[in-house]
């Protein structure tokens, strides 16, 4: 989202950009699987065709 413009400006300034994941949010594979399932279900229920297609993959 905002990472690409920030990365470009930092690299133009002569520094190397290394993104670190936040330490306050631990990885939780169960949450990710649940969230992806909810996204698939909700996208496939939308009336627009492009969202229904996305629901098959995301």
C-alpha distances in whole Angstrom, upper triangle without the diagonal:
4,6,7,9,10,11,13,14,16,17,19,20,22,20,19,15,16,13,15,15,16,20,20,19,21,20,22,22,24,22,19,22,23,19,19,23,22,19,22,24,23,21,24,26,24,27,24,25,21,20,24,23,19,21,24,21,18
4,6,6,7,9,11,11,13,15,16,17,19,18,17,13,14,12,15,15,16,19,20,19,22,22,24,25,27,24,22,25,26,22,23,26,25,23,25,28,26,25,28,30,28,30,28,28,25,24,27,27,23,25,27,25,22
4,6,5,6,9,10,10,12,14,15,17,15,13,10,11,9,12,12,14,18,19,18,20,20,23,24,26,24,21,25,26,23,23,26,26,23,26,29,27,26,29,31,30,32,30,30,26,25,29,27,24,26,28,25,22
4,5,5,6,9,10,11,12,14,16,14,13,10,12,11,14,15,17,21,23,22,24,23,26,26,29,26,24,27,28,25,24,28,28,25,27,30,29,27,30,32,30,32,30,30,26,26,29,27,24,26,28,25,23
4,5,5,6,9,10,11,13,15,14,14,11,14,13,17,18,19,23,24,24,26,26,28,29,32,29,27,30,31,28,27,31,30,28,30,33,31,29,32,34,32,34,31,32,28,28,31,30,27,29,31,28,26
4,5,5,6,9,10,11,13,11,11,9,11,11,14,16,17,20,22,22,24,24,27,28,31,29,27,30,31,28,28,32,31,28,31,34,32,31,34,36,34,36,34,34,31,30,33,32,29,31,33,30,27
4,6,5,6,9,10,11,9,8,6,9,9,13,15,17,20,22,22,24,24,27,28,31,29,26,29,31,28,28,32,32,29,31,34,33,31,34,37,35,37,35,35,31,30,33,32,29,31,32,29,27
4,5,5,6,9,10,10,10,9,12,13,16,19,21,24,26,26,28,27,30,31,34,32,29,32,34,31,30,34,34,31,33,36,35,33,36,38,36,38,35,35,31,31,35,33,30,32,34,31,29
4,5,5,6,9,9,10,10,13,14,17,20,21,25,26,27,29,29,32,33,36,34,31,34,36,33,33,36,36,33,35,39,37,35,38,40,38,40,37,38,34,34,37,36,33,35,37,34,31
4,5,5,7,6,7,7,10,12,15,18,19,22,24,25,27,27,31,32,35,33,31,34,36,33,33,36,36,34,36,39,38,36,40,42,40,42,39,40,36,35,39,37,34,36,37,34,32
4,5,5,5,6,7,10,13,16,19,21,24,27,27,28,29,32,33,36,34,32,35,37,34,33,37,37,35,37,40,39,37,40,42,41,43,40,40,36,36,39,37,34,36,37,34,32
4,5,7,9,10,14,16,20,23,25,27,30,30,32,32,35,36,39,37,35,38,39,37,36,40,40,37,39,42,41,39,42,44,42,44,41,41,37,37,41,39,36,38,40,36,34
4,6,9,10,14,16,19,23,24,27,29,30,32,32,36,37,40,38,36,39,41,38,38,41,41,39,41,44,43,41,44,46,44,46,44,44,40,40,43,41,38,41,42,39,37
4,7,10,13,16,19,22,24,27,29,30,32,32,35,36,40,38,36,39,41,38,38,42,42,40,42,45,44,42,45,47,46,48,45,45,41,41,44,42,39,41,42,39,37
4,6,10,13,15,19,21,23,26,27,28,28,32,33,36,35,33,36,38,36,35,39,40,37,39,43,42,40,43,46,44,46,44,44,40,40,42,41,37,40,41,37,35
4,6,10,13,16,19,21,24,24,25,26,29,30,33,32,30,33,35,33,33,36,37,35,37,40,39,38,41,43,42,44,42,42,38,37,40,38,35,37,38,34,32
4,6,10,13,15,18,21,21,22,22,26,27,30,29,27,30,32,29,29,33,33,31,33,36,36,34,37,40,39,41,39,39,35,34,37,35,32,34,35,31,29
4,6,10,13,15,18,18,19,19,23,24,27,26,24,27,29,27,27,31,31,30,32,35,34,33,36,39,38,40,38,38,34,33,36,34,31,32,33,30,27
4,7,9,12,15,15,16,16,19,21,24,22,21,24,26,24,24,28,28,26,28,32,31,30,33,35,35,37,36,36,32,31,33,32,28,29,31,27,25
4,6,8,12,12,13,13,17,19,22,21,19,23,24,23,23,27,27,26,28,31,31,30,33,36,35,38,37,37,33,32,34,33,29,30,31,28,25
4,6,9,8,9,10,13,15,18,17,16,19,21,19,20,23,24,23,25,28,28,28,31,33,33,36,34,35,31,29,31,31,27,27,29,25,22
4,6,6,8,10,13,16,18,16,16,20,21,19,21,24,24,23,26,28,28,28,31,33,33,36,35,36,33,30,32,32,28,28,30,27,24
4,5,7,9,13,16,18,17,17,20,21,20,22,25,25,25,28,30,30,31,33,35,35,39,38,38,35,33,35,35,31,31,32,29,26
4,6,10,12,16,17,16,16,20,20,19,22,24,24,24,27,29,28,29,33,34,34,38,37,38,35,32,34,34,31,30,32,29,26
4,7,9,12,14,12,13,16,17,15,18,21,20,21,24,25,25,26,29,30,31,34,34,35,32,29,31,31,27,27,28,26,22
4,6,10,12,11,12,15,16,15,17,20,20,21,23,25,26,27,29,31,32,35,35,35,33,30,31,31,27,27,28,25,22
4,6,9,9,9,12,13,13,15,17,18,19,21,23,24,24,27,29,30,33,33,33,30,27,28,28,25,24,25,22,19
4,5,6,7,9,10,11,13,15,16,17,19,20,21,23,25,26,28,31,31,31,29,26,27,27,24,22,23,21,18
4,5,5,6,9,10,11,12,14,15,17,18,20,21,23,25,26,30,30,29,27,25,25,24,21,20,20,18,16
4,5,5,6,9,10,11,12,14,16,17,18,20,21,23,25,29,29,29,27,24,24,24,21,19,20,18,16
4,5,5,6,8,10,10,12,14,15,16,18,20,21,23,27,27,27,25,22,23,23,20,18,19,18,15
4,5,5,6,9,10,10,12,14,15,16,18,20,22,25,25,25,23,20,20,20,17,16,17,15,12
4,6,5,6,9,10,11,12,14,15,17,19,21,24,24,24,22,19,19,19,16,14,15,13,11
4,5,5,6,9,10,11,12,14,16,17,19,23,23,23,22,19,19,19,17,14,15,15,12
4,5,5,6,9,10,11,12,14,16,17,21,21,21,20,16,17,18,15,12,14,13,10
4,5,5,6,9,10,10,12,14,16,19,19,19,17,14,14,15,12,10,11,10,7
4,5,5,6,9,10,11,13,15,18,19,19,18,14,14,15,12,9,10,10,8
4,5,5,6,8,10,11,13,17,17,18,17,14,13,15,13,10,12,12,10
4,5,5,6,8,10,11,15,15,15,14,10,11,12,9,7,10,10,7
4,6,5,6,9,10,14,14,14,13,9,9,10,8,4,7,7,6
4,6,5,7,9,13,14,14,14,11,9,11,10,7,9,11,10
4,6,5,7,11,12,13,13,9,9,12,10,7,11,12,11
4,5,6,9,9,10,9,5,6,8,7,5,8,10,9
4,6,8,9,9,9,6,4,7,7,5,7,10,10
4,6,9,10,11,8,7,10,11,8,11,14,13
4,6,8,9,6,6,10,10,9,12,15,14
4,6,9,8,7,11,12,12,14,17,17
4,6,6,7,9,10,11,13,15,15
4,5,5,6,9,10,11,13,14
4,5,5,6,9,10,11,12
4,5,5,6,9,10,10
4,5,5,7,9,10
4,5,5,7,9
4,5,5,6
4,6,6
4,6
4
